[in-house]
Amino acid sequence: MKATDHSVTLQMDKIREDFPALNQLIHGLPLVYLDNAATTQKPLAVIEAIDGYYRNDNSNVHRGVHTLSQRATDAYEGARATIAEYIGAKSTSEVIFTRGTTDSINLVAASFGGTYLKAGDEVLVSEMEHHSNIVPWQLICNRVGATVRTIPVTDAGELDYPAFKASLSTKTKLVALTHVSNALGTINPVKDIITEAHAMGIPVLLDGAQAVPHGRVDVAELDVDFYCFSSHKLFGPTGFGVLYGKREFLEVMPPYQGGGDMIDVVDFAGTTFNDLPYKFEAGTPHIAGAIGMAAAIKYVNSIGFGFIQNQEAGLLHYATQQLTAIDGLRIIGEAKDKASVISFLIGSAHPYDVGTILDKFGIAVRTGHHCTQPLMKRFGIPGTVRASFTFYNTRAEIDRLEIAIRKAAAMLL
């Protein structure tokens, strides 16, 4: 074994020790967790940060003069600064805390859409979108008389770029696309998309839920107008997310919900609203969620995206090689630029049946339409089995996946 291989092995052993959920038996076998696109496991650093808040600093933030409130506020707003730096935001005032990617997109649809969309306008989405980047636009478009227009996807699972360019028009008031497909792993050419849209004065929203765990995202460099993502896809807690928005839009967009920190002065004669980012943060915030997400970001930074991207690229290549050698297995989505996701079918076997058998071998994968029913319809399939990898996964786990798939195929076909 080379010295570099040995050092990587030692690093992987340490990384896996950081994730307690990985070290358990499922049906008497060591867990192989390959459902990272649904949610990632949480490192001890995140668990301990949340535990520490509830044990020592539990208090509501802002406006409290006592010590616990001040400590909680410092941690909460410190988390906002950590997140802003992580995505390259110019100011913490452009970082809105939400319940997750879905909530972030709904906020933009209701507030931006309600302000800027009129009858006859169009919102441009793609066939590969998560339902959360389709339904909010349908709701607001139905309300104001606008239309959701769709960019097709190629047989390889890539965005049809010429069709995208042809779809842009004076009617287009927003382009809303996924940065990375949750179902296929396709990485879209978002920088080019933003440049094309901006050349026609059209703002762009990106669903970054599947992008932020896999590589560095710089919203300023992308020049994106809105960027949405979730904590739990990034090794942080559930129920917490982020909306990045350019100040020029956020300033003129009306509040999404009312109450709590979003107010300035409340009077029956009229209410005025708080400054950014608080104008969009109604109610008691998810303080532990913010603290946990900041801890997750610090953990990811300690691992480094160089290691993460090398590890995931190696896993994707190895898994593709091993799985395509299985008779009857068909990969859905073979884009040239992919994140570490493989969606597949085995002959005529139903994805649910395959996933159930894999679970008996201690392997966790996701089955179904992955909240992308229009995409499944485009490929003429009910759903897929999806294996999604991250930096704590190993080639040995892929070997177990391959063996289990072969056994499942023998049972079902």
ROPALUM-75443 format. One line per 2 residues: number of its first residue (from 1); for each residue z negated, x, y of C-alpha. Coordinates in pm, 1 decimal. Layout:
N
NUM = Z X Y; ...
! end
This chain:
413
1 = 0.0 0.0 0.0; 92.3 127.6 344.7
3 = -184.2 179.1 598.5; -30.7 -90.3 820.0
5 = -23.0 -336.9 528.8; -387.0 -260.5 455.1
7 = -489.1 -317.3 818.3; -301.9 -648.7 826.6
9 = -476.4 -756.1 505.2; -815.1 -672.2 653.3
11 = -727.9 -861.9 972.0; -617.0 -1165.0 770.5
13 = -940.3 -1160.0 569.7; -1138.5 -1157.8 892.8
15 = -926.8 -1434.1 1047.4; -970.5 -1660.3 746.3
17 = -1346.0 -1606.8 757.7; -1335.4 -1742.6 1113.5
19 = -1220.1 -2084.5 985.2; -1493.3 -2237.4 767.4
21 = -1284.4 -2538.7 660.9; -1039.7 -2308.0 482.1
23 = -1310.1 -2184.7 247.3; -1356.5 -2488.1 24.4
25 = -1238.0 -2632.4 -305.6; -1015.8 -2940.2 -329.6
27 = -999.1 -3089.5 -679.4; -1157.2 -2768.3 -805.2
29 = -896.8 -2541.3 -644.2; -907.7 -2333.9 -324.2
31 = -771.2 -2534.0 -32.2; -421.1 -2446.7 88.0
33 = -398.1 -2607.9 430.7; -34.7 -2652.0 535.0
35 = -72.1 -2947.7 770.7; -108.5 -2750.6 1091.3
37 = 154.4 -2951.0 1280.8; -73.2 -3254.8 1242.9
39 = -386.5 -3069.1 1347.5; -511.7 -2714.1 1316.6
41 = -842.1 -2602.8 1170.7; -1111.2 -2487.1 1413.5
43 = -1253.9 -2135.4 1433.1; -1625.9 -2073.5 1450.7
45 = -1586.5 -1970.9 1814.3; -1480.7 -2327.1 1900.4
47 = -1742.0 -2494.0 1682.4; -2015.9 -2277.0 1831.6
49 = -1899.2 -2336.3 2189.5; -1916.1 -2713.9 2142.3
51 = -2247.5 -2689.1 1960.5; -2386.4 -2467.3 2236.2
53 = -2290.4 -2717.7 2504.9; -2461.6 -3006.7 2328.0
55 = -2768.0 -2798.5 2237.5; -2825.2 -2633.2 2573.5
57 = -2615.5 -2771.0 2860.6; -2552.9 -3137.1 2781.9
59 = -2519.6 -3317.9 3113.8; -2258.6 -3502.3 3314.6
61 = -2049.3 -3287.8 3545.2; -1999.9 -3298.6 3924.1
63 = -2238.4 -3441.6 4181.6; -2547.0 -3336.9 3984.8
65 = -2792.3 -3112.8 4168.1; -3002.3 -3020.4 3864.8
67 = -2950.3 -2704.1 3663.0; -2803.0 -2860.7 3348.3
69 = -2539.9 -3046.9 3548.5; -2450.2 -2733.3 3737.9
71 = -2417.6 -2532.3 3415.4; -2205.5 -2803.8 3256.0
73 = -1986.0 -2824.7 3566.4; -1937.4 -2449.0 3574.2
75 = -1831.0 -2448.4 3206.9; -1605.4 -2751.4 3254.4
77 = -1425.9 -2616.9 3560.7; -1420.7 -2269.9 3406.2
79 = -1228.3 -2425.0 3117.4; -972.9 -2562.0 3363.9
81 = -923.5 -2211.7 3504.3; -881.9 -2069.1 3151.4
83 = -621.8 -2331.6 3064.7; -434.6 -2286.2 3394.0
85 = -411.3 -1912.0 3333.2; -301.5 -1967.1 2972.3
87 = 3.4 -2171.9 3076.2; 81.0 -1981.9 3395.9
89 = -2.6 -2265.2 3634.1; -18.6 -2161.0 3998.0
91 = -331.3 -2365.0 4068.3; -605.9 -2543.5 3876.6
93 = -524.1 -2849.1 4090.5; -205.3 -2886.2 3883.6
95 = -399.6 -2903.8 3554.7; -500.6 -3261.4 3471.8
97 = -740.4 -3326.2 3183.9; -637.2 -3611.6 2953.6
99 = -711.1 -3739.9 2603.3; -408.5 -3559.8 2456.6
101 = -30.8 -3528.5 2472.6; 20.1 -3902.4 2424.8
103 = -213.3 -3983.7 2712.3; -45.1 -3721.5 2931.6
105 = 300.6 -3869.4 2875.5; 173.3 -4222.6 2931.4
107 = 18.4 -4108.8 3260.1; 351.2 -3973.0 3382.6
109 = 542.5 -4277.0 3256.9; 309.3 -4519.7 3433.7
111 = 256.8 -4324.8 3756.4; 580.8 -4130.1 3807.0
113 = 789.6 -4395.5 3633.2; 628.7 -4677.8 3825.5
115 = 697.4 -4495.0 4152.0; 1045.4 -4352.0 4100.7
117 = 1224.7 -4568.2 3841.8; 1428.2 -4865.3 3954.7
119 = 1668.8 -5108.8 3791.0; 1978.9 -4929.8 3663.1
121 = 1809.3 -4586.8 3639.5; 1796.9 -4384.5 3317.2
123 = 1538.6 -4170.2 3139.1; 1696.7 -3919.2 2902.0
125 = 1522.9 -3843.6 2570.1; 1645.8 -3705.2 2238.0
127 = 1667.6 -3839.7 1884.1; 1405.0 -3588.2 1769.0
129 = 1126.3 -3712.8 1996.6; 780.0 -3807.4 1875.8
131 = 716.1 -4177.8 1932.6; 477.9 -4076.3 2211.8
133 = 776.1 -3951.6 2410.6; 981.0 -4264.5 2344.5
135 = 758.1 -4571.1 2363.5; 596.7 -4501.4 2706.2
137 = 944.6 -4471.9 2857.3; 1057.7 -4791.6 2687.7
139 = 755.7 -4972.9 2829.6; 813.0 -4865.3 3188.8
141 = 1191.5 -4901.3 3167.5; 1159.0 -5254.5 3030.7
143 = 926.0 -5335.4 3318.6; 1152.0 -5210.6 3597.8
145 = 1496.0 -5270.7 3444.3; 1578.3 -4906.7 3370.7
147 = 1722.9 -4767.5 3045.4; 1614.9 -4506.6 2791.4
149 = 1923.5 -4303.6 2698.2; 1932.1 -4086.3 2387.0
151 = 2069.5 -3736.9 2324.7; 2195.9 -3703.8 1965.0
153 = 2082.8 -3442.5 1713.4; 2321.8 -3238.8 1498.1
155 = 2317.4 -3222.0 1118.4; 2125.8 -2893.4 1148.4
157 = 1854.0 -3069.8 1345.1; 1946.4 -2913.7 1678.8
159 = 1989.7 -3087.6 2011.4; 2356.7 -3167.6 2076.4
161 = 2375.6 -2961.2 2393.7; 2724.2 -3069.9 2506.6
163 = 2611.0 -3431.2 2465.6; 2302.1 -3354.6 2672.6
165 = 2511.6 -3213.6 2957.4; 2748.0 -3509.4 2940.1
167 = 2454.8 -3753.2 2958.4; 2327.5 -3621.4 3292.7
169 = 2435.4 -3838.9 3583.0; 2323.1 -3977.0 3916.0
171 = 2146.7 -4250.5 3715.9; 1924.6 -3995.6 3538.4
173 = 1583.4 -3989.4 3703.6; 1395.9 -3787.3 3437.9
175 = 1466.9 -3578.7 3129.4; 1180.1 -3606.0 2878.2
177 = 1215.5 -3378.9 2574.5; 1010.7 -3209.5 2308.6
179 = 977.9 -2832.4 2343.1; 940.8 -2795.2 1964.9
181 = 1012.5 -3073.8 1715.8; 704.7 -3174.4 1519.7
183 = 917.3 -3303.6 1231.2; 1178.5 -3027.4 1201.8
185 = 1037.1 -2724.7 1381.3; 1345.7 -2702.3 1604.3
187 = 1280.9 -2501.6 1921.3; 1485.6 -2652.8 2199.6
189 = 1654.6 -2438.0 2469.0; 1420.7 -2576.4 2731.6
191 = 1486.2 -2316.0 2999.2; 1859.2 -2396.8 2994.1
193 = 1783.8 -2769.4 2986.1; 1559.3 -2743.3 3291.4
195 = 1820.2 -2538.7 3479.0; 2093.0 -2794.6 3402.9
197 = 1873.7 -3087.3 3507.7; 1745.4 -2922.4 3824.3
199 = 2101.2 -2842.9 3931.3; 2141.3 -3220.0 3964.6
201 = 1799.7 -3275.3 4120.2; 1653.1 -3424.8 3801.8
203 = 1290.3 -3345.4 3706.7; 1197.0 -3253.2 3348.7
205 = 895.8 -3339.0 3133.6; 830.6 -3137.3 2818.0
207 = 618.7 -3243.3 2522.8; 463.5 -2907.2 2442.0
209 = 222.4 -3017.8 2169.2; 400.4 -2813.3 1901.7
211 = 491.0 -2521.1 2128.4; 160.2 -2396.6 2269.3
213 = 12.9 -2286.3 1931.9; 311.1 -2065.5 1846.2
215 = 396.5 -1866.3 2157.3; 325.8 -1803.2 2521.2
217 = 426.1 -2087.4 2752.4; 466.0 -2009.6 3122.7
219 = 522.6 -2328.2 3319.0; 602.5 -2139.1 3639.4
221 = 866.4 -1925.2 3468.2; 1015.1 -2232.8 3300.8
223 = 1003.3 -2416.3 3636.1; 916.7 -2732.2 3440.7
225 = 795.1 -3032.3 3638.9; 556.7 -3179.0 3379.5
227 = 419.3 -3015.0 3064.2; 199.3 -3202.6 2815.0
229 = -5.1 -3067.5 2524.9; -312.3 -3128.0 2308.6
231 = -620.3 -2925.4 2228.1; -634.5 -3006.7 1856.6
233 = -292.2 -2854.1 1786.5; -424.7 -2533.4 1946.7
235 = -732.9 -2485.0 1726.9; -947.6 -2686.6 1968.1
237 = -1122.3 -3025.5 1940.8; -953.8 -3362.0 1906.5
239 = -942.4 -3618.2 2186.0; -863.7 -3371.1 2461.1
241 = -538.1 -3264.8 2623.5; -365.5 -3143.9 2934.8
243 = -100.2 -3258.1 3175.6; 47.0 -2987.2 3393.8
245 = 238.0 -3125.6 3688.2; 392.6 -2974.5 3996.9
247 = 185.0 -3053.7 4302.4; 486.6 -3198.8 4485.2
249 = 499.0 -3481.3 4231.0; 126.9 -3523.1 4162.9
251 = 49.6 -3561.5 4533.3; 270.1 -3867.8 4573.5
253 = 206.4 -4026.8 4232.3; -55.2 -4306.1 4239.7
255 = -366.6 -4291.5 4017.7; -321.7 -4392.6 3655.6
257 = -669.4 -4541.4 3604.4; -961.1 -4627.3 3831.5
259 = -1328.7 -4533.9 3844.4; -1542.7 -4223.6 3815.9
261 = -1431.6 -3897.2 3975.1; -1092.0 -4027.2 4085.3
263 = -1238.6 -4201.1 4392.2; -1308.9 -4069.5 4740.0
265 = -1450.5 -4375.4 4919.2; -1475.4 -4721.7 4765.3
267 = -1486.4 -5019.1 4998.4; -1378.8 -5380.7 4959.8
269 = -1156.6 -5324.7 5261.1; -973.9 -5052.6 5066.9
271 = -1037.0 -4749.6 4846.1; -927.0 -4391.8 4901.0
273 = -876.4 -4143.2 4621.4; -997.9 -3795.0 4538.3
275 = -794.8 -3476.6 4567.6; -603.7 -3323.5 4277.4
277 = -668.7 -3288.4 3992.8; -948.6 -3546.9 3999.0
279 = -726.3 -3826.8 4128.5; -599.4 -3866.2 3771.0
281 = -932.1 -3817.2 3589.7; -1109.6 -4152.3 3576.5
283 = -1434.9 -4209.1 3390.5; -1674.1 -3969.6 3219.8
285 = -1470.4 -3667.3 3110.3; -1461.6 -3510.8 2764.3
287 = -1673.5 -3214.6 2871.1; -1719.6 -3072.4 2522.9
289 = -1344.2 -3106.1 2468.2; -1268.9 -2890.5 2771.2
291 = -1523.9 -2629.1 2668.6; -1393.3 -2628.2 2311.5
293 = -1033.0 -2591.8 2424.3; -1121.5 -2298.1 2648.1
295 = -1294.5 -2133.1 2352.0; -983.0 -2192.2 2139.2
297 = -761.5 -2029.0 2400.7; -989.5 -1728.3 2422.3
299 = -980.4 -1701.9 2042.6; -599.0 -1717.6 2034.3
301 = -583.2 -1454.0 2306.0; -811.2 -1230.4 2098.4
303 = -569.8 -1255.0 1804.0; -266.8 -1198.4 2027.4
305 = 70.8 -1368.9 2023.2; 237.1 -1055.4 1892.8
307 = 44.8 -1086.0 1567.0; 73.5 -1466.6 1560.7
309 = 450.8 -1472.2 1603.6; 510.9 -1193.4 1351.8
311 = 288.8 -1363.3 1096.5; 446.4 -1706.7 1141.5
313 = 803.5 -1574.8 1140.6; 731.2 -1392.3 815.2
315 = 577.9 -1701.8 658.7; 871.0 -1921.7 764.0
317 = 1125.4 -1675.7 622.4; 936.1 -1632.2 295.6
319 = 871.7 -2005.1 247.9; 1236.1 -2090.9 320.6
321 = 1347.0 -1830.7 67.4; 1106.8 -1950.6 -201.5
323 = 1159.6 -2323.4 -153.6; 1538.3 -2316.3 -136.1
325 = 1534.6 -2158.0 -483.5; 1389.9 -2481.3 -625.9
327 = 1655.4 -2703.7 -786.4; 1694.9 -3033.2 -603.9
329 = 1496.5 -2933.4 -298.1; 1668.1 -3005.1 32.3
331 = 1539.2 -2883.1 368.2; 1580.6 -3128.6 655.7
333 = 1630.5 -2936.2 978.2; 1786.2 -2592.0 962.9
335 = 1804.3 -2497.5 1328.9; 1873.3 -2133.8 1412.7
337 = 1564.0 -2125.4 1632.7; 1265.7 -2272.7 1448.5
339 = 888.6 -2276.9 1457.3; 699.3 -2236.6 1129.9
341 = 769.0 -2585.7 992.5; 964.1 -2686.0 681.4
343 = 1046.8 -3051.6 615.4; 1195.4 -3117.9 275.4
345 = 1282.4 -3366.6 3.9; 1297.3 -3317.4 -372.9
347 = 1580.6 -3511.4 -531.9; 1506.6 -3883.6 -525.2
349 = 1128.4 -3839.6 -527.6; 944.1 -4027.4 -254.4
351 = 763.5 -3797.0 -9.7; 433.9 -3982.5 -61.1
353 = 447.1 -3919.3 -435.4; 518.1 -3550.4 -382.1
355 = 237.0 -3517.6 -129.2; -9.4 -3693.8 -359.9
357 = 68.3 -3455.1 -645.1; 45.1 -3150.5 -418.0
359 = -300.7 -3266.0 -310.1; -411.4 -3258.0 -674.6
361 = -324.3 -2888.1 -668.2; -540.1 -2838.0 -357.5
363 = -245.0 -2827.7 -116.5; -252.1 -3027.2 207.2
365 = 87.2 -3123.9 349.8; 201.1 -3417.4 563.0
367 = 428.5 -3691.8 427.1; 612.2 -3977.0 594.8
369 = 818.7 -4017.0 910.0; 589.8 -3795.2 1122.0
371 = 601.1 -4045.2 1411.4; 974.8 -3978.7 1441.3
373 = 1130.8 -4290.6 1292.2; 1455.1 -4266.6 1496.8
375 = 1502.1 -3910.3 1369.2; 1450.7 -4017.5 1008.1
377 = 1699.1 -4300.9 1065.0; 1951.4 -4050.5 1199.7
379 = 1924.9 -3851.6 873.1; 1924.3 -4167.5 659.9
381 = 1589.5 -4091.3 493.8; 1251.0 -4269.0 479.7
383 = 1059.4 -3953.2 562.8; 995.0 -3600.3 442.2
385 = 730.3 -3372.0 301.1; 629.6 -3133.6 579.4
387 = 466.5 -2795.8 528.6; 360.1 -2636.1 856.2
389 = 222.4 -2284.0 878.8; 10.0 -2093.2 1124.7
391 = -126.5 -1741.0 1148.4; -417.9 -1800.7 908.7
393 = -182.4 -1893.5 623.3; -67.9 -1639.3 362.8
395 = 222.5 -1566.8 131.2; -9.1 -1628.6 -163.3
397 = -52.6 -1985.0 -37.0; 324.6 -2026.8 -19.9
399 = 345.1 -1906.5 -380.2; 99.5 -2179.2 -477.2
401 = 305.7 -2432.9 -281.9; 620.7 -2330.9 -468.1
403 = 452.4 -2357.9 -808.2; 305.6 -2698.5 -723.6
405 = 640.6 -2831.0 -597.9; 807.0 -2724.3 -920.8
407 = 538.5 -2908.0 -1118.0; 575.0 -3215.0 -897.7
409 = 951.8 -3211.6 -948.1; 907.5 -3190.8 -1325.0
411 = 676.4 -3494.1 -1313.7; 883.4 -3709.1 -1077.6
413 = 1248.1 -3633.8 -1159.0
! end
